[in-house]
């Protein structure tokens, strides 16, 4: 039973901050790159951030660069997405994903497992 469970979503005002967590079970997290994606109503799921197996490298989507950070704690089997200076256009369901790769993928196809998502709503 592989599970990725996101938490930390909610309602926040524009300019505020929020930290999402993704707790993994059923996998050895150090063997997986971890990523965050988001999907707004009527839009395709888009890449947000990724981090390599040991946390040595990170990658961010163009729309969140400079505002979001990603981190992981393999001992706690948890990956985090720190979101700062949130904007209304950040409103979406945020999904975490795990990919069995040594690379830093931004494509959905590179990820093997997905969480159920957590809603983030940013008010104007």
Buried (B, 14 or more C-beta within 10 A) or exposed (E): EEEBBBBBBEEBEEEEEBEBBBBBEEBEBEEBBBBBBBBBEEEEBBBBBBBBBEBEEBBBBEBBEEBBBBBBEBEEBBBBBBBBEBBEEBBBBBBBBBBBBEEBBBEBEBBBBBBEBBEBBBEE
